[in-house]
Amino acid sequence: MFGKTKRVAGILLASCMIATAFAGCGGDGGSTTTSSSGGGTDTTSSSGGGDSTDATAVSVDDMLKDADLALDTEGKDTEIKLKVWAPADALEVFQAQCDEFVKSFPDRKIKIEVVAQGESDAAANVMNDPEAAADVFAFASDQASNLYPNEFVMPVRDDFAATIKAENMSAAVDVVTNDGKIVAFPETGDNGYFVYYNKSLISADEIKSIESIMQVCTDKKKQFIMNLGNGYYGCVIPLTAGGTYELDAEGYQKLNYDKDKVVKTAKAFADVLASNSYFSSADTDKVLASNLKQGKALAGVSGTWKKSAIQAALGNDFACAKLPTIKIDGTDTDMVSMFGYKIIGVNSNTKAPYTAQALAFYLTGEKCQTERMEKLGWGPSIQKLVESDTVKNDTCLSAVYAQREHSVPQIGLAGSFWDPTGAFGSYVVEKKNDLSEEGIAKAYDSMYNNITAK
């Protein structure tokens, strides 16, 4: 496990010096708040960054015009070599963006290598061997609970933090904030799930509620697929009941669940799904695209990572929508999902803290987010881009952001959360189980106790 070595302490000191050197006297840094640890939608703005120090925001364009501001003395006399981790299917785009960054500083000696590394495993690899890890790396927001407290990532300099706060969605700022300080850079705002459907088989109105979806499935003998046996999707049940989650002071999972509401909500899911032979809780990542292509399914739930495959499968019949409503006590209720963000962090062990921070800032700026949105289909975290026509006219991204309004952030999660939540979701949609409220209550107790056990 990573320890606070002298060199790491020195790097962190350097980061503080970066922030201090360029903290302005006329900016409005805002009040300091603590990062959200889950619960609620994107309704409050997080301050983060700079603690109580007012900082003048520096834009990416301004930074690129001033090498001393961006890089201090790094790269003047000695070549700077940085390693960047990015997903395999995005390597070409990231390498091109890194090359453009280097071209912006022709008087500096900078070499950047982009290496394939998925976001889902990035945090574990950084924590296992921080010295060998990339200087700049992307990770999913649920990994922040491990990376932030142990200072695996370097706090963001104040002038960059001020821009992050001003430009990004407030929930995206929340997930890069730790103890009132911005410690990473929002990269995307699209790490959630929604419904893909064949618009020749089910209409935009029929896809709005789970009851109408299952009626169409029954009439046309087609599947609706949602992997409720996976905790990432199964958490929709307690979250729709108003549940939230967070880590306690010792790092154990705390669940803010109302048992009666969760049981009642789970009963509603069971009533509409468990007895319907056209509902499938199969692994959507493995079967959804093929089942849609073969006509076995008319709709299913997944995320943007399956867009290319599903779009190819459906062709002109490709369509997307937010998660459907479900009737609870006779009221159409929006399903609430978990919504994550992808983040770029700077390794606290980097030998070039100025250059690494400047690169991370550049890669998460408006120009780079726009390029990735257009070339890779990634959803932005910058508010201006979220509200753009590009997003509004994209059936996939518009569904992403419509569902985000009915979500809780994917942060403040312990490893113990996933399997019991998936087991509960699986129980609820298996018709052979005792699906009375009493039976569901017992399954709830098992889930709750397994998640919160110390």
Beta strands, then each sheet from edge to edge (+ up, - down):
strand 1: 80-86
strand 2: 110-116
strand 3: 136-140
strand 4: 177-178
strand 5: 181-182
strand 6: 185-191
strand 7: 193-198
strand 8: 223-225
strand 9: 244-247
strand 10: 253-256
strand 11: 279-280
strand 12: 297-303
strand 13: 318-321
strand 14: 325-328
strand 15: 331-334
strand 16: 337-346
strand 17: 407-409
sheet 1: 2+ 1+ 3+ 16- 6+
sheet 2: 2+ 1+ 3+ 16- 17-
sheet 3: 4+ 5-
sheet 4: 11+ 8+ 12+ 7- 13+
sheet 5: 9+ 10-
sheet 6: 14+ 15-
end
